[in-house]
């Protein structure tokens, strides 16, 4: 089986070029899930946001139809949302407008960061699944901007999907690929560019992140030279921290995902503690900032949908909010790439398809995260009670605990305070 490859450096340990590495953008994308608050505040913010937003794109492809919108309330409505970060250098301002950067990625770019946000039907749990950009997967046939169809590939890096569809159909192509991989149907999607993460990091006032070891990395811009301890990261420094590989873990792309999860978990805790989603001023500022840098699917064009999504997020506690990396192993045919770890992926897919909480193993933090020595014990996720069975004999109504995923599935709970570390 022939694999289609894009030029890539070594997946594990590789010397990066001076051009942008865009894992940072995922943070702004995840933050956008909770941009609007409840009730009339959400509606007002939504209308204001959409006045700044870019034109929407459709997720429906030939032979398919868009999934009907669920009635999202605090009680019902499963959500599967795709958030994509593009590595395009086009229109990203000074530092990215030279010939080298423009040759590296222009136009719609490649989908460097790919996140699936799954909110359970009862809105009691949420999982954010990161799919590595160098994950080799089947990519289906996709419509493109030339009015034709880009043929399917039996095995190609995930980060080629966006370019295959182009400006109008790239987001749908990535969604269709993740649909096919996980067995879930994605109803909502958004795409963000690099300048968005800098603006979002500033809009939230920076994110407080713990470093277990010093972080030194001269291969990002600006270069990082941070001592161990607590740091408030904002703007370009936050983006550099999220792009960093040589400063964290084992200097691999998978270590960077683990580092990004540490940042996202800290952002979630900070958002909850600051009551961001119930502060009209904060909500409006975040929503407008993100919308200026995002392309949304047409299923997010209705302002009430944005408000309902916020309602769904608002009911999820930190202990039931998990960040998980889609299970992979090294590609034996190419050490630049990874392939699906079939057994572990099947287990995770099943949990998501059955709409069960994602419960991580005790040793699942990944390649660059360590538990903070001052952290309190992590609260156990709360399982939902099973539906009543009228014909069944009277029994205890206490829910059964959800089995944890194997430790090979890495990630962390938003309730677990972790620190970034160099191995």
Secondary structure as the mmCIF struct_conf table of DSSP 4:
data_model
#
loop_
_struct_conf.conf_type_id
_struct_conf.id
_struct_conf.beg_label_comp_id
_struct_conf.beg_label_asym_id
_struct_conf.beg_label_seq_id
_struct_conf.end_label_comp_id
_struct_conf.end_label_asym_id
_struct_conf.end_label_seq_id
HELX_LH_PP_P HELX_LH_PP_P1 UNK A 2 UNK A 3
STRN STRN1 UNK A 4 UNK A 4
BEND BEND1 UNK A 11 UNK A 13
BEND BEND2 UNK A 18 UNK A 19
HELX_RH_3T_P HELX_RH_3T_P1 UNK A 22 UNK A 24
HELX_RH_AL_P HELX_RH_AL_P1 UNK A 25 UNK A 31
HELX_RH_3T_P HELX_RH_3T_P2 UNK A 32 UNK A 34
BEND BEND3 UNK A 36 UNK A 36
BEND BEND4 UNK A 38 UNK A 38
HELX_RH_AL_P HELX_RH_AL_P2 UNK A 39 UNK A 50
TURN_TY1_P TURN_TY1_P1 UNK A 51 UNK A 52
HELX_LH_PP_P HELX_LH_PP_P2 UNK A 53 UNK A 56
STRN STRN2 UNK A 57 UNK A 57
TURN_TY1_P TURN_TY1_P2 UNK A 62 UNK A 63
HELX_LH_PP_P HELX_LH_PP_P3 UNK A 66 UNK A 70
BEND BEND5 UNK A 74 UNK A 75
STRN STRN3 UNK A 79 UNK A 86
TURN_TY1_P TURN_TY1_P3 UNK A 90 UNK A 91
TURN_TY1_P TURN_TY1_P4 UNK A 94 UNK A 95
BEND BEND6 UNK A 96 UNK A 96
BEND BEND7 UNK A 98 UNK A 98
HELX_RH_AL_P HELX_RH_AL_P3 UNK A 99 UNK A 104
BEND BEND8 UNK A 105 UNK A 105
TURN_TY1_P TURN_TY1_P5 UNK A 107 UNK A 108
STRN STRN4 UNK A 111 UNK A 119
TURN_TY1_P TURN_TY1_P6 UNK A 121 UNK A 122
BEND BEND9 UNK A 123 UNK A 124
STRN STRN5 UNK A 126 UNK A 131
TURN_TY1_P TURN_TY1_P7 UNK A 133 UNK A 134
STRN STRN6 UNK A 135 UNK A 139
STRN STRN7 UNK A 142 UNK A 143
TURN_TY1_P TURN_TY1_P8 UNK A 145 UNK A 146
BEND BEND10 UNK A 147 UNK A 148
STRN STRN8 UNK A 149 UNK A 150
HELX_LH_PP_P HELX_LH_PP_P4 UNK A 151 UNK A 152
STRN STRN9 UNK A 153 UNK A 157
HELX_RH_3T_P HELX_RH_3T_P3 UNK A 158 UNK A 160
HELX_RH_AL_P HELX_RH_AL_P4 UNK A 161 UNK A 182
BEND BEND11 UNK A 183 UNK A 183
STRN STRN10 UNK A 188 UNK A 192
HELX_RH_AL_P HELX_RH_AL_P5 UNK A 194 UNK A 203
TURN_TY1_P TURN_TY1_P9 UNK A 204 UNK A 205
STRN STRN11 UNK A 207 UNK A 211
BEND BEND12 UNK A 212 UNK A 213
STRN STRN12 UNK A 215 UNK A 217
TURN_TY1_P TURN_TY1_P10 UNK A 218 UNK A 219
BEND BEND13 UNK A 220 UNK A 222
HELX_LH_PP_P HELX_LH_PP_P5 UNK A 223 UNK A 223
STRN STRN13 UNK A 224 UNK A 226
BEND BEND14 UNK A 228 UNK A 228
STRN STRN14 UNK A 229 UNK A 233
HELX_RH_AL_P HELX_RH_AL_P6 UNK A 235 UNK A 243
BEND BEND15 UNK A 245 UNK A 245
TURN_TY1_P TURN_TY1_P11 UNK A 246 UNK A 247
BEND BEND16 UNK A 248 UNK A 248
STRN STRN15 UNK A 249 UNK A 249
TURN_TY1_P TURN_TY1_P12 UNK A 250 UNK A 250
BEND BEND17 UNK A 251 UNK A 252
HELX_RH_AL_P HELX_RH_AL_P7 UNK A 253 UNK A 273
TURN_TY1_P TURN_TY1_P13 UNK A 274 UNK A 275
HELX_RH_3T_P HELX_RH_3T_P4 UNK A 276 UNK A 278
HELX_RH_AL_P HELX_RH_AL_P8 UNK A 280 UNK A 291
TURN_TY1_P TURN_TY1_P14 UNK A 292 UNK A 293
STRN STRN16 UNK A 294 UNK A 296
STRN STRN17 UNK A 297 UNK A 297
HELX_RH_3T_P HELX_RH_3T_P5 UNK A 298 UNK A 300
BEND BEND18 UNK A 302 UNK A 302
HELX_RH_AL_P HELX_RH_AL_P9 UNK A 303 UNK A 314
TURN_TY1_P TURN_TY1_P15 UNK A 315 UNK A 315
HELX_RH_3T_P HELX_RH_3T_P6 UNK A 318 UNK A 320
STRN STRN18 UNK A 321 UNK A 325
HELX_LH_PP_P HELX_LH_PP_P6 UNK A 326 UNK A 327
STRN STRN19 UNK A 328 UNK A 330
TURN_TY1_P TURN_TY1_P16 UNK A 332 UNK A 333
TURN_TY1_P TURN_TY1_P17 UNK A 335 UNK A 336
STRN STRN20 UNK A 338 UNK A 340
HELX_RH_AL_P HELX_RH_AL_P10 UNK A 342 UNK A 353
TURN_TY1_P TURN_TY1_P18 UNK A 354 UNK A 355
TURN_TY1_P TURN_TY1_P19 UNK A 362 UNK A 363
BEND BEND19 UNK A 367 UNK A 368
STRN STRN21 UNK A 369 UNK A 371
TURN_TY1_P TURN_TY1_P20 UNK A 373 UNK A 374
HELX_LH_PP_P HELX_LH_PP_P7 UNK A 375 UNK A 388
TURN_TY1_P TURN_TY1_P21 UNK A 390 UNK A 391
BEND BEND20 UNK A 392 UNK A 392
HELX_LH_PP_P HELX_LH_PP_P8 UNK A 393 UNK A 394
HELX_LH_PP_P HELX_LH_PP_P9 UNK A 398 UNK A 406
TURN_TY1_P TURN_TY1_P22 UNK A 407 UNK A 408
BEND BEND21 UNK A 409 UNK A 409
STRN STRN22 UNK A 411 UNK A 413
TURN_TY1_P TURN_TY1_P23 UNK A 414 UNK A 415
BEND BEND22 UNK A 416 UNK A 416
STRN STRN23 UNK A 418 UNK A 420
STRN STRN24 UNK A 422 UNK A 422
#
